[in-house]
Amino acid sequence: MSAFVLKIIALISMLIDHTGAVFPEYFGLEFRVIGRVAFPIFVFLVAEGFRYTKSPAKFLARLFVFAIISEPFFDLAFGNEVNFFARTNIFYTLFLGGVAICIHKFADKACRAEGATIGQKVRIICTAVVMFPFPFIAANALTTDYGAYGVVFIFAMYIIRNKALRIVAMVLLCLYQHQNRISIGLEHGFDVFPLLEWMLIPATLVPVILVAFYNGKRGRSLKWVFYVAYPAHLALFYAISILFVH
């Protein structure tokens, strides 16, 4: 399964998820269940992108630009006041995950550079250590979609290179999303939530199976379509909510 196929699956899942989120009075929880497939796949693909890109800076810049472009549409579609510093969209999370990866890449490359003195390496490592917490703190401060957890997920998918270990980490990180629900179920009984709500957990694990079949190939390239689709569908949903719903 190529990266292109994974992107198509994630995009369709995201559209279904946001349909249920923006129009909950018309579409039930099953839309949100299907939508659990999207985020882990996007996380995995962003990490893969940073692993193979020849220009991390350009990749990071694209994520930042689309974070800013998407934010007004994200806020309006979900009924929030437009605010670039609170309750921010998923591109913020992907961007900050990319920042964490780039800090690591910078330190790793600099330390491996021939001719670098011990003193230079120590300064680089110290700088990286000081900078590294920033994207995680920023994700929580900006209340990005999935917050610091999302940044950890992205970085883990990048730093873990062994395929089997990456799958194990993906399972654990996917389950972590539901820690509160699982804890409540164990304490008060699993009938505390309806069956459909429990289906959110296995649905979150579906991307793990899909990623396990990833063949490492890029497939067709429709890069800008996937970037533009995010703000475009949010703008469309907002227009529909104004014209036909409210």
FINU-83479 format. One record per residue (C-alpha): residue in one letter; chain; residue number from 1; z, x, y. Coordinates in nm, 2 decimals. Each point is the difference from the previous one (the first is absolute). Example, Ala and Ser with C-alpha at 12.3 -4.5 7.8 and 13.67 -1.06 7.14 Angstrom:
BEGIN
 rest kette  nr     up   east  north
    A     A   1   0.78   1.23  -0.45
    S     A   2  -0.07   0.14   0.34
***
This chain:
BEGIN
 rest kette  nr     up   east  north
    M     A   1   0.00   0.00   0.00
    S     A   2  -0.11   0.16   0.33
    A     A   3   0.18   0.00   0.33
    F     A   4  -0.26  -0.25   0.13
    V     A   5   0.09  -0.25  -0.27
    L     A   6   0.37   0.04   0.07
    K     A   7  -0.06  -0.06   0.37
    I     A   8  -0.19  -0.32  -0.07
    I     A   9   0.28  -0.13  -0.22
    A     A  10   0.26   0.10   0.27
    L     A  11  -0.20  -0.16   0.28
    I     A  12  -0.04  -0.33  -0.19
    S     A  13   0.37   0.00  -0.09
    M     A  14   0.09   0.06   0.36
    L     A  15  -0.21  -0.28   0.13
    I     A  16   0.16  -0.24  -0.25
    D     A  17   0.34   0.12   0.09
    H     A  18  -0.05  -0.04   0.37
    T     A  19  -0.15  -0.34  -0.05
    G     A  20   0.33  -0.11  -0.16
    A     A  21   0.20   0.18   0.27
    V     A  22  -0.18  -0.14   0.30
    F     A  23  -0.04  -0.35  -0.14
    P     A  24   0.30  -0.06  -0.22
    E     A  25  -0.01  -0.37   0.06
    Y     A  26  -0.34  -0.02  -0.17
    F     A  27   0.02   0.28  -0.26
    G     A  28   0.29   0.05  -0.24
    L     A  29   0.19   0.31  -0.12
    E     A  30  -0.26   0.07  -0.26
    F     A  31  -0.21   0.15   0.28
    R     A  32   0.28   0.24   0.08
    V     A  33   0.03   0.09  -0.37
    I     A  34  -0.36   0.10  -0.02
    G     A  35   0.04   0.19   0.33
    R     A  36   0.25   0.24  -0.16
    V     A  37  -0.29   0.19  -0.15
    A     A  38  -0.13   0.13   0.33
    F     A  39   0.27   0.23   0.15
    P     A  40   0.05   0.24  -0.29
    I     A  41  -0.38   0.05  -0.04
    F     A  42  -0.04   0.07   0.37
    V     A  43   0.29   0.24  -0.01
    F     A  44  -0.16   0.18  -0.30
    L     A  45  -0.34   0.02   0.17
    V     A  46   0.14   0.13   0.33
    A     A  47   0.18   0.28  -0.19
    E     A  48  -0.32   0.08  -0.19
    G     A  49  -0.19   0.00   0.32
    F     A  50   0.23   0.26   0.15
    R     A  51  -0.02   0.20  -0.32
    Y     A  52  -0.38   0.04   0.01
    T     A  53  -0.09  -0.04   0.37
    K     A  54  -0.16   0.30   0.18
    S     A  55   0.15  -0.12   0.33
    P     A  56   0.35  -0.13  -0.02
    A     A  57   0.02  -0.02   0.38
    K     A  58  -0.30  -0.24   0.01
    F     A  59   0.14  -0.21  -0.28
    L     A  60   0.33  -0.02   0.18
    A     A  61  -0.17  -0.09   0.33
    R     A  62  -0.19  -0.29  -0.16
    L     A  63   0.32  -0.14  -0.14
    F     A  64   0.17   0.02   0.34
    V     A  65  -0.29  -0.16   0.18
    F     A  66  -0.02  -0.29  -0.24
    A     A  67   0.38  -0.04   0.02
    I     A  68  -0.03  -0.06   0.38
    I     A  69  -0.31  -0.21  -0.03
    S     A  70   0.15  -0.22  -0.27
    E     A  71   0.34  -0.06   0.16
    P     A  72  -0.08  -0.28   0.24
    F     A  73  -0.19  -0.19  -0.27
    F     A  74   0.28   0.06  -0.25
    D     A  75   0.26  -0.13   0.24
    L     A  76  -0.20  -0.30   0.10
    A     A  77  -0.10  -0.10  -0.35
    F     A  78   0.37   0.01  -0.12
    G     A  79   0.12  -0.19   0.31
    N     A  80   0.17   0.29   0.17
    E     A  81  -0.01   0.12   0.36
    V     A  82  -0.24   0.30   0.03
    N     A  83   0.22   0.31  -0.02
    F     A  84  -0.12   0.34  -0.09
    F     A  85   0.35   0.13  -0.08
    A     A  86   0.15  -0.26  -0.22
    R     A  87  -0.10  -0.19  -0.32
    T     A  88  -0.31   0.21  -0.02
    N     A  89  -0.29  -0.02  -0.24
    I     A  90  -0.08   0.19  -0.32
    F     A  91  -0.22   0.26   0.17
    Y     A  92   0.31   0.13   0.17
    T     A  93   0.15   0.06  -0.34
    L     A  94  -0.31   0.17  -0.13
    F     A  95  -0.02   0.22   0.31
    L     A  96   0.36   0.11  -0.03
    G     A  97  -0.05   0.07  -0.37
    G     A  98  -0.29   0.21   0.10
    V     A  99   0.21   0.18   0.26
    A     A 100   0.26   0.09  -0.27
    I     A 101  -0.29   0.13  -0.22
    C     A 102  -0.15   0.21   0.28
    I     A 103   0.34   0.16   0.08
    H     A 104   0.02   0.10  -0.36
    K     A 105  -0.36   0.12  -0.01
    F     A 106   0.05   0.21   0.32
    A     A 107   0.31   0.17  -0.14
    D     A 108  -0.15   0.06  -0.34
    K     A 109  -0.32   0.14   0.14
    A     A 110   0.18   0.22   0.26
    C     A 111   0.24   0.14  -0.26
    R     A 112  -0.29   0.09  -0.23
    A     A 113  -0.20   0.17   0.27
    E     A 114  -0.07   0.37  -0.06
    G     A 115   0.16   0.23   0.25
    A     A 116   0.27  -0.24   0.10
    T     A 117   0.33   0.18   0.05
    I     A 118   0.33  -0.12  -0.15
    G     A 119   0.12  -0.08   0.35
    Q     A 120  -0.31  -0.21   0.07
    K     A 121   0.04  -0.19  -0.33
    V     A 122   0.37  -0.07   0.08
    R     A 123  -0.09  -0.14   0.34
    I     A 124  -0.27  -0.22  -0.15
    I     A 125   0.23  -0.13  -0.27
    C     A 126   0.28  -0.07   0.26
    T     A 127  -0.25  -0.18   0.23
    A     A 128  -0.12  -0.21  -0.30
    V     A 129   0.35  -0.09  -0.10
    V     A 130   0.08  -0.11   0.35
    M     A 131  -0.32  -0.21   0.03
    F     A 132   0.00  -0.15  -0.35
    P     A 133   0.26  -0.28   0.06
    F     A 134  -0.20  -0.13   0.30
    P     A 135  -0.25  -0.22  -0.18
    F     A 136   0.28  -0.16  -0.21
    I     A 137   0.22  -0.07   0.30
    A     A 138  -0.30  -0.12   0.21
    A     A 139  -0.09  -0.25  -0.28
    N     A 140   0.34  -0.16   0.02
    A     A 141   0.02   0.02   0.38
    L     A 142  -0.34  -0.17   0.03
    T     A 143   0.08  -0.25  -0.28
    T     A 144  -0.33   0.07  -0.16
    D     A 145  -0.12  -0.20  -0.30
    Y     A 146   0.21   0.14  -0.29
    G     A 147   0.18   0.24   0.23
    A     A 148   0.12   0.34  -0.11
    Y     A 149  -0.03  -0.11  -0.36
    G     A 150  -0.38  -0.03   0.05
    V     A 151  -0.01   0.36   0.14
    V     A 152   0.20   0.13  -0.30
    F     A 153  -0.25  -0.18  -0.23
    I     A 154  -0.30   0.16   0.17
    F     A 155   0.15   0.35   0.00
    A     A 156   0.11  -0.03  -0.37
    M     A 157  -0.35  -0.10  -0.10
    Y     A 158  -0.13   0.31   0.18
    I     A 159   0.26   0.26  -0.11
    I     A 160   0.00  -0.10  -0.37
    R     A 161  -0.31   0.14  -0.14
    N     A 162   0.06  -0.06  -0.37
    K     A 163  -0.17  -0.33  -0.09
    A     A 164   0.27  -0.11  -0.25
    L     A 165   0.29   0.08   0.24
    R     A 166  -0.18  -0.17   0.28
    I     A 167  -0.03  -0.32  -0.21
    V     A 168   0.37   0.01  -0.08
    A     A 169   0.08   0.05   0.37
    M     A 170  -0.22  -0.29   0.09
    V     A 171   0.18  -0.23  -0.24
    L     A 172   0.34   0.10   0.14
    L     A 173  -0.12  -0.04   0.36
    C     A 174  -0.16  -0.33  -0.07
    L     A 175   0.32  -0.13  -0.16
    Y     A 176   0.20   0.13   0.29
    Q     A 177  -0.15  -0.27   0.22
    H     A 178   0.18  -0.26  -0.21
    Q     A 179   0.34   0.17  -0.03
    N     A 180   0.18  -0.27   0.19
    R     A 181  -0.16  -0.28  -0.20
    I     A 182   0.07   0.17  -0.33
    S     A 183   0.37   0.07   0.10
    I     A 184   0.05  -0.36   0.09
    G     A 185  -0.16  -0.11  -0.33
    L     A 186   0.23   0.23  -0.20
    E     A 187   0.31  -0.12   0.18
    H     A 188  -0.07  -0.37   0.03
    G     A 189  -0.25  -0.07  -0.27
    F     A 190  -0.37   0.01   0.00
    D     A 191  -0.03  -0.38   0.07
    V     A 192   0.12   0.07   0.35
    F     A 193  -0.37   0.04   0.10
    P     A 194  -0.30  -0.22  -0.12
    L     A 195  -0.23   0.15  -0.26
    L     A 196  -0.28   0.05   0.25
    E     A 197   0.22   0.22   0.22
    W     A 198   0.08   0.21  -0.30
    M     A 199  -0.37   0.05  -0.06
    L     A 200   0.00   0.22   0.32
    I     A 201   0.15   0.28  -0.21
    P     A 202  -0.27   0.02  -0.28
    A     A 203  -0.27  -0.06   0.26
    T     A 204   0.12   0.31   0.19
    L     A 205  -0.05   0.20  -0.32
    V     A 206  -0.36  -0.10  -0.05
    P     A 207  -0.12   0.27   0.23
    V     A 208   0.16   0.26  -0.22
    I     A 209  -0.22  -0.11  -0.29
    L     A 210  -0.31   0.01   0.23
    V     A 211   0.08   0.34   0.13
    A     A 212   0.05   0.13  -0.36
    F     A 213  -0.37  -0.07  -0.05
    Y     A 214  -0.10   0.18   0.32
    N     A 215  -0.27   0.26  -0.09
    G     A 216   0.04   0.22   0.31
    K     A 217  -0.34  -0.09   0.13
    R     A 218  -0.07  -0.13   0.34
    G     A 219  -0.27  -0.26  -0.09
    R     A 220  -0.20  -0.17   0.28
    S     A 221   0.10   0.08   0.35
    L     A 222   0.07  -0.29   0.24
    K     A 223   0.27   0.18   0.19
    W     A 224  -0.03  -0.18   0.33
    V     A 225  -0.02  -0.34  -0.17
    F     A 226   0.35   0.04  -0.14
    Y     A 227   0.14   0.12   0.33
    V     A 228  -0.16  -0.28   0.20
    A     A 229   0.08  -0.27  -0.25
    Y     A 230   0.37   0.02   0.08
    P     A 231   0.00  -0.09   0.37
    A     A 232  -0.31  -0.22  -0.05
    H     A 233   0.17  -0.23  -0.25
    L     A 234   0.32  -0.02   0.20
    A     A 235  -0.20  -0.10   0.31
    L     A 236  -0.19  -0.27  -0.21
    F     A 237   0.33  -0.14  -0.14
    Y     A 238   0.15  -0.02   0.35
    A     A 239  -0.31  -0.18   0.13
    I     A 240   0.02  -0.25  -0.29
    S     A 241   0.36  -0.06   0.06
    I     A 242  -0.06  -0.08   0.37
    L     A 243  -0.32  -0.21  -0.05
    F     A 244   0.08  -0.19  -0.31
    V     A 245   0.37   0.02  -0.09
    H     A 246   0.21  -0.02   0.31
***
